[in-house]
C-alpha cells in the first residue's frame, strides 16, 4: 500500500490539506478540509490503494504554502508536483502554472495556447479535476466574459485568492483581465 504524508495548514480561507509522496518528494494533492473525500478519490485514481500518514511540514512544503498566504507569491514556484491525470490534463495543469499571480486567463485562451482553440470545455473539465489547488493555480481561470466561474473550493475562496494575489503584487493595480464581480 502506498504511503503518503499529509499536513493540515490553517489559512484565512479554511484548513488546507497538503499531501506529499515521500518516494518522489513531490506534492500530489492540496485541497480544503471539507473536500477531503473528493481529494481521496483523486488520490485513489492516481495511486490505487494508499494510506495517509500525518507529518509536520513534509518537504518544507507546508512552510512554503504558509509563505504564500502571508504574501510571498513566489513561494510556490519551486514546488514540484505529481498530480497524475491524463496527458491532456497534465498539459492543462502545466499551463496553469505559467499564469502569473494576480493575472487571469479564460478557458478559451488556455485552449488556444495549447493549440486546441475548440477545447475550452475540455480545459474547463481538466481544470475542475486539478488535485493540487493553489500550487497549480486553477483559481486564475475565469469565464470568457471575465466572470468568476466554478472553483472546486467555492467562488468565495477563488475571489479571495485573486484579491490576495492582487494585494501582494507590487505595481499590479488590476489583473490582466478584470474579473467581473457583478456576474458572480
N, C-alpha and C positions, 0 to 999 in steps of 0.2 A: 504494500500500500504506500502510495506517495505521501510523504510528509511535507507540509507547507507551514511556514511560520506566519503568524499574524500579530498585529498590534492594533490597538484602538487609540485614535487620536481625537481628542475633543477640540472642536473648532467652533467658530461663531455660527456656523450653519448646521451644527449637529455632530454627532460622533461619526468618524470615518474609520472604516476598516481597511487596513493595508495588509496585503498578502504577498509574501516573498517566497520564491522557490530557492531553498538553500543550496540545491545542487548547481544552479546556474547563477545565483546571486542577482536574479532579476525580479522585478515586480510583476506579478501576474494578475493582481486584482486590486482595485481601490473602489470602495463603494460605501454608501451610507448605511449605518447600523440597521435602520428599518427595512433595508432592501437586502439583508443578508441571505435570504432564501434564494433570491434571484442570482446573487453573486455565487452561491454554492452550485447552482445549476450550470452557470457558465464555467466554473472551475471543473465540474464533473465532465463537461464536454471536452475540455482541454486535457485533463489528466486521467479521466476514469475515476477509479476509487482513490480517495485521498483522505488525509487526516489533517486538521488544523491544530497546530500547537502554538500556544501563546508565547510570544517572545518580546522582549523590550527592545525597541528600536532596531529591528533586523536590517542589516546592511547600512545602517545610519539613515535609512530612508524615512523613518518617522520624523527625524530631526529636519530633513530637507522639506518634507511636507509642511511641518510647522513653520519653517522659514518662509515658505510661500505664503501661508496665511498671515504671517507677520509683515508681508510686503516685499519680500525678496522674490520677485517674479522669475528670476533666472535660476532659482534653487532647484527646479525640477528638470532643467535642461540636460543634465548629465546622467539622469536615471535611466538605466537600461530596463526595457520592458519585454515581457514574454506573454502577449495576450492570447496566443493561439489563433484560432479563426481560419477562414479560408484565405487563399491567396488574394482575392479581391478585397476582403475585409482588411487584411494586413496592409494592402496598398492604401486604402482609405485612412486607416489609423496612422500610418507613417506620414501621410499628407497632413493630417490634423496637427501633428507635432511641428509642422512648418508655419502654422498660423501664429504670428507673434501675439504676445499678451496685449490686451486692450484693442484687439483687431478682430473683426469677424469676417466670415465668408458664407455665402449661401451654398446650399446643396448643389445647385446648378453650376456655380463657379467651381466647386470641387470636382464635379463630374467632368467639366471641361478641362481642368488641369490634369485629370487622369487620361485625357484623350478620348473620353466617352461622354460627349455632351448630352446624350439622351438618357444617361443613367442617374439622374438626380434622385429618383426614388430608391434605387439600389444603394446609393451613397447614404441616403437617409436611414435605410434599414441597417446598413453596416454601422452607422453612427449610433443607432439605438442599441446595438449589441456590444458596444465597447465595454470591455470588462475592467478597464483601468481609467476610471473617471479622473478628471483634473489633470493627471500627468499626460494622458492622451486627451487633449482639451476639446472634447466634443461640445462643451458649453459655448465654444466660439462659433458654432454653426447656427445660422439664422435662416429664416424663410426668404424666399425670393423678394417678397415685399418688405423686407427688413423687420419682420415681426419675430418676436421670440417664439420659437416653436419647440416642440417636445424636448424634454430633457428628463432622463430616467430618474434623476434626483428631485425633480419638480422644478417648475418655472421660477419659483421664488428663489431657489438656490442658483439657478442659471443667471438670473438678474443680479444677484448678489456677487457672484464670481466675476461677471463682466464689469460691474461697478467697482469692485475691489481692484481689478487689474487697471482700470482707467485711473483710479485714485492713486495708484502706485507706479504709474508710468510717467516719468518726467517729460513735460512738454507735449503730452498727448491729451489734449482737451476733449477730443471726441474719438470714437473708434473709426476705423476705415469706413465702415458702414454704420450709421447711427441706427440702432435698433429702435423700433417704434413701439414704445410702451403703451401707446393708446390702442394698439391692436392686441395687446397682451391680455 
